[in-house]
């Protein structure tokens, strides 16, 4: 771990703020669109319909525990240090990777593979743009140390063979707790789509989009 306690630049903070705003807008758009989606196998393959939803719940829990695991390692050092242990030893942006998994899990609550894939892909696109700007900042502030890390560890697709454990961790409980609570927001999708499905079954919400 290479430490250098520098505060993120105003430009980088603006990028991160824009990321949050864009994700919020995307979620708002999804809230208007997804209630009208009906998976095509609701009646033709009800078991498969239920299985997609259950896999989505599993993905949501992976996202919650994965993001919390990342917080244990990154603590309060995000953008202030190069952390290369735990999840950060196999992929450079594990928080984003687990968030993409969580987005897929939320999309899977519709039981539509198209919505599941689209949720993950759109989230990936948002982070792909943000990561390039963050990497430029890290490269500028950490120089060769970060370039070496970037050469060793992939951006989004984990290399599990490179996993490196750490014997001791300094845990920032406030960061861990905040990350855990924020990650639990993924769980809202489970009862929300159950209520939507119930409303659809009573005819209160029309099936406007039939998707596989």
Wavefront OBJ file of the C-alpha trace (Angstrom):
o trace
v 0.000 0.000 0.000
v 1.379 3.375 -1.046
v 0.058 6.256 1.016
v -0.207 9.900 0.058
v -2.859 11.847 1.910
v -4.042 14.320 -0.679
v -7.581 15.577 -1.033
v -9.375 14.836 -4.303
v -9.393 17.811 -6.638
v -12.474 19.954 -7.191
v -12.667 18.555 -10.720
v -12.711 14.978 -9.439
v -15.338 15.763 -6.829
v -17.447 17.291 -9.601
v -17.078 14.088 -11.632
v -18.211 12.013 -8.657
v -21.163 14.349 -8.033
v -22.192 14.125 -11.685
v -21.984 10.337 -11.423
v -24.411 10.330 -8.492
v -26.778 12.691 -10.288
v -26.716 10.592 -13.464
v -27.383 7.364 -11.559
v -30.239 9.045 -9.693
v -31.762 10.186 -13.013
v -31.404 6.700 -14.475
v -33.098 5.172 -11.439
v -35.893 7.735 -11.703
v -36.369 6.864 -15.378
v -36.433 3.164 -14.507
v -39.059 3.829 -11.826
v -41.373 5.203 -14.541
v -40.624 2.519 -17.154
v -40.207 -0.778 -15.290
v -43.698 -0.985 -13.711
v -45.074 -1.478 -17.230
v -42.684 -4.340 -18.090
v -43.899 -7.938 -18.092
v -41.526 -10.857 -18.683
v -42.788 -13.055 -21.512
v -42.474 -16.251 -19.478
v -44.778 -15.135 -16.673
v -47.375 -17.662 -17.884
v -45.405 -19.828 -20.333
v -42.520 -20.700 -17.971
v -43.453 -19.638 -14.414
v -40.624 -21.650 -12.821
v -38.024 -19.902 -14.983
v -39.750 -16.596 -14.203
v -39.306 -17.223 -10.463
v -35.735 -18.481 -10.862
v -34.588 -15.244 -12.510
v -36.042 -13.275 -9.610
v -34.316 -15.535 -7.052
v -30.977 -15.236 -8.847
v -31.453 -11.476 -8.739
v -31.935 -11.576 -4.960
v -28.716 -13.591 -4.700
v -26.894 -10.963 -6.801
v -28.217 -8.193 -4.554
v -26.786 -9.887 -1.470
v -23.468 -10.401 -3.273
v -23.441 -6.650 -3.979
v -24.198 -5.747 -0.344
v -21.530 -7.965 1.164
v -19.039 -7.249 -1.627
v -19.316 -3.482 -1.253
v -18.975 -3.818 2.523
v -15.887 -5.988 2.021
v -14.418 -3.230 -0.157
v -15.126 -0.637 2.548
v -13.212 -2.723 5.077
v -10.112 -2.442 2.893
v -10.442 1.054 1.438
v -11.628 2.696 4.681
v -11.174 6.443 4.475
v -8.349 6.159 1.950
v -10.274 6.377 -1.309
v -8.372 8.696 -3.655
v -5.826 9.249 -0.852
v -3.945 5.964 -1.199
v -3.287 3.073 -3.519
v -4.937 0.105 -1.834
v -3.862 -3.185 -3.421
v -5.098 -5.820 -0.967
v -8.273 -7.858 -0.667
v -10.740 -7.050 -3.474
v -8.426 -4.300 -4.727
v -5.770 -6.902 -5.507
v -7.955 -8.654 -8.095
v -9.721 -5.663 -9.694
v -9.047 -1.931 -9.514
v -12.665 -0.864 -9.066
v -14.368 -3.541 -6.943
v -16.918 -1.104 -5.474
v -18.131 -0.349 -8.979
v -18.075 -4.032 -9.971
v -20.270 -4.981 -7.016
v -22.575 -2.048 -7.778
v -23.001 -3.350 -11.343
v -23.843 -6.761 -9.884
v -26.394 -5.100 -7.599
v -27.923 -3.245 -10.549
v -28.286 -6.557 -12.388
v -29.946 -8.026 -9.316
v -32.424 -5.168 -9.193
v -33.205 -5.557 -12.896
v -33.727 -9.294 -12.392
v -36.629 -8.557 -10.050
v -38.655 -7.974 -13.235
v -37.777 -11.563 -14.265
v -36.722 -10.154 -17.639
v -33.275 -11.097 -18.908
v -33.315 -8.032 -21.155
v -33.935 -5.678 -18.212
v -31.325 -7.530 -16.132
v -28.657 -7.166 -18.819
v -29.646 -3.582 -19.628
v -29.481 -2.558 -15.957
v -25.971 -3.966 -15.640
v -24.798 -2.542 -18.976
v -26.055 1.006 -18.395
v -24.485 1.039 -14.920
v -21.246 -0.238 -16.438
v -21.260 2.551 -19.033
v -21.675 5.209 -16.331
v -18.770 3.818 -14.327
v -16.607 3.323 -17.414
v -16.732 7.072 -18.056
v -16.124 7.961 -14.410
v -13.239 5.524 -14.018
v -11.264 7.088 -16.863
v -11.385 10.465 -15.141
v -10.519 8.953 -11.758
v -7.591 7.080 -13.259
v -6.241 10.287 -14.776
v -6.333 11.861 -11.296
v -4.651 8.852 -9.639
v -1.986 8.666 -12.320
v -1.227 12.357 -11.877
v -0.954 12.119 -8.078
v 0.715 8.726 -7.617
v 2.812 8.507 -10.781
v 4.762 5.293 -11.248
v 3.239 3.629 -8.183
v -0.219 3.828 -9.712
v 1.000 2.927 -13.198
v 2.548 -0.238 -11.754
v -0.727 -1.051 -10.002
v -2.702 -0.410 -13.182
v -0.442 -2.776 -15.135
v -0.882 -5.548 -12.556
v -4.595 -5.328 -11.799
v -7.458 -5.238 -14.353
v -10.002 -2.407 -14.385
v -13.313 -4.297 -14.253
v -12.779 -8.023 -14.869
v -11.232 -9.704 -11.793
v -8.036 -11.720 -11.877
v -8.625 -13.975 -8.875
v -5.198 -15.575 -9.124
v -3.658 -12.233 -8.102
v -5.531 -12.105 -4.773
v -3.389 -10.709 -1.953
v -4.513 -10.904 1.652
v -3.448 -8.525 4.381
v -2.675 -9.678 7.958
v -4.116 -6.557 9.601
v -6.729 -3.975 8.692
v -7.412 -0.525 10.045
v -11.186 -0.385 9.946
v -13.018 2.916 9.591
v -16.371 1.927 11.048
v -18.152 5.058 9.868
v -17.176 4.317 6.274
v -18.065 0.634 6.593
v -21.435 1.369 8.174
v -22.285 4.020 5.587
v -21.351 1.712 2.717
v -23.373 -1.145 4.197
v -26.456 1.018 4.705
v -26.191 2.510 1.196
v -25.762 -0.985 -0.261
v -28.903 -2.183 1.503
v -30.891 0.210 -0.695
v -30.661 -2.530 -3.342
v -33.069 -4.537 -1.187
v -35.838 -2.018 -1.842
v -36.205 -3.521 -5.318
v -37.476 -6.827 -3.882
v -40.710 -5.624 -2.201
v -41.117 -2.846 -4.784
v -41.330 -5.263 -7.710
v -43.460 -7.674 -5.685
v -45.983 -4.856 -5.263
v -45.747 -3.989 -8.948
v -46.359 -7.631 -9.873
v -49.380 -7.725 -7.568
v -50.738 -4.516 -9.100
v -50.250 -5.978 -12.581
v -52.104 -9.159 -11.603
v -55.105 -7.068 -10.526
v -54.967 -5.039 -13.728
v -54.110 -1.798 -11.943
v -50.926 -1.464 -14.050
v -51.051 -2.498 -17.734
v -48.511 -4.836 -19.341
v -47.222 -2.360 -21.918
v -43.847 -4.001 -22.649
v -43.444 -7.774 -23.019
v -39.751 -8.586 -22.829
v -37.793 -11.864 -22.651
l 1 2 3 4 5 6 7 8 9 10 11 12 13 14 15 16 17 18 19 20 21 22 23 24 25 26 27 28 29 30 31 32 33 34 35 36 37 38 39 40 41 42 43 44 45 46 47 48 49 50 51 52 53 54 55 56 57 58 59 60 61 62 63 64 65 66 67 68 69 70 71 72 73 74 75 76 77 78 79 80 81 82 83 84 85 86 87 88 89 90 91 92 93 94 95 96 97 98 99 100 101 102 103 104 105 106 107 108 109 110 111 112 113 114 115 116 117 118 119 120 121 122 123 124 125 126 127 128 129 130 131 132 133 134 135 136 137 138 139 140 141 142 143 144 145 146 147 148 149 150 151 152 153 154 155 156 157 158 159 160 161 162 163 164 165 166 167 168 169 170 171 172 173 174 175 176 177 178 179 180 181 182 183 184 185 186 187 188 189 190 191 192 193 194 195 196 197 198 199 200 201 202 203 204 205 206 207 208 209 210 211 212
